[in-house]
Amino acid sequence: MYQLHAYVDGRVQGVNFRYYVQRKASELNLVGYVRNLPDGRVEILAQGAKEDLEKLIAYVRSNPGISFVTELVIDWEEPKGKFDSFKIRF
């Protein structure tokens, strides 16, 4: 089990970006959350197999929907916390 903690900048709020990330993460059997930050970025915390987390990163970089990612900062961490699904946090 691996944990990915990412911050996404660009046109990622108000374009259903969190929904796309949540749907893809669920398809990949990842757990964790995605949420908007007050500074306009989106935070993603996901846990699962490294290969599936890398697929999620590739998906985020593909600019799902009408999003446009200009920066993606990724930290690989030791898994912290327990999640039973992948949710959108508000």
C-alpha positions in Angstrom: 0.0 0.0 0.0 1.3 3.4 -1.0 0.0 6.9 -0.4 0.1 9.8 -2.8 -0.4 13.4 -1.6 -0.8 15.8 -4.5 -1.6 19.5 -5.0 -3.0 20.5 -8.4 -2.9 24.0 -9.8 -4.5 25.5 -12.9 -8.2 25.6 -14.0 -9.3 22.9 -11.5 -12.1 24.5 -9.6 -15.6 25.1 -11.0 -15.0 22.5 -13.8 -16.1 19.3 -12.1 -12.4 18.3 -11.6 -13.1 16.7 -8.2 -15.8 14.6 -9.6 -13.6 13.3 -12.4 -10.8 12.5 -10.0 -13.2 10.8 -7.6 -14.7 8.7 -10.4 -11.3 7.6 -11.7 -9.9 6.9 -8.2 -12.9 4.7 -7.5 -12.5 2.8 -10.8 -8.9 2.1 -9.7 -10.0 0.9 -6.3 -8.1 3.7 -4.5 -9.2 5.2 -1.2 -8.8 8.7 0.1 -10.2 12.1 -0.8 -10.1 15.1 -3.2 -11.0 18.6 -2.1 -10.8 22.2 -3.2 -8.4 24.5 -1.3 -9.1 28.2 -0.6 -6.1 29.2 -2.7 -7.6 27.8 -5.9 -5.7 24.5 -5.9 -7.1 21.0 -5.4 -5.7 18.5 -2.9 -5.6 14.8 -3.6 -4.8 12.2 -1.0 -5.0 8.6 -2.4 -4.0 5.2 -1.1 -3.6 2.0 -3.0 -1.3 0.0 -5.3 1.6 2.1 -6.7 0.6 1.2 -10.3 -2.9 2.4 -9.8 -1.7 5.6 -8.1 0.5 6.3 -11.2 -2.5 5.7 -13.4 -4.4 8.4 -11.4 -1.5 10.8 -11.8 -1.5 10.2 -15.6 -5.3 10.8 -15.6 -4.9 14.1 -13.7 -2.2 15.2 -16.2 -4.6 14.5 -19.1 -6.8 17.5 -18.1 -10.1 15.6 -17.6 -13.2 17.4 -18.8 -12.4 21.1 -19.3 -9.8 21.3 -16.6 -6.3 22.6 -17.4 -3.5 21.5 -15.0 -0.6 23.9 -14.9 1.3 22.4 -11.9 1.1 19.1 -10.1 3.2 18.7 -6.9 3.4 15.1 -5.8 4.6 13.6 -2.5 4.9 9.9 -1.8 4.2 9.2 1.8 3.8 6.4 4.3 0.1 5.6 4.4 -1.6 7.5 7.2 -5.3 7.2 8.3 -7.8 4.7 7.2 -10.3 5.3 4.4 -13.0 2.9 3.2 -13.6 4.7 -0.2 -12.6 7.7 -2.2 -14.7 10.8 -1.5 -15.0 14.4 -2.4 -14.5 16.5 0.7 -16.1 19.9 1.1 
